[in-house]
């Protein structure tokens, strides 16, 4: 049996993903929550904008400005007309608490401030993975700004790996990240 270093590295990434998912599955069994996903509708757009304009969320974005509704509405129309963009509202105990999105493999999520740190994302994340796997996705991408240490910790714990450096306006600003979904299976 022989394996080159590239295949070995890829195998280690898959093992880390499986271990990461097992960790999430264990947490879900210990702390089950009534979390669901539903598709985003136009009447959700203001809710999404309200979360997006929260200071803690803006700090994680590359555009940290407050967005007005008109600009947001144009953006949401564009997303609605993008074939490989999928958005969900994260619902916990019948309350809208956040949004998850995959836009051309780029993954992101936001939770309302009052619902952060309560384990909701731990329950929502596998639901998002299940949805994108059903759509045929084999990987997800994302970026995390250098100064967002907690978000980097979360991304790594979810099985994302650093794949490069993100630049904006000629300046290094964060990490490009990727998660391989090929080894994730759902019954």
Secondary structure, DSSP 8 states (H G I E B T S, - for coil): ----HHHHHHHHHHHHHHHHHHHHHHHHHHS---EEEEE--GGGHHHHHHHHTSHHHHHHSSS-S---HHHHHHHHHHHHT-TTEEEEEEEETTEEEEEEEEETTEEEEEE-GGGTTSSHHHHHHHHHHHHHHHTT--EEEEEEETT-HHHHHHHHHTT-EEEEEEEETTEEEEEEEEEE-TT----
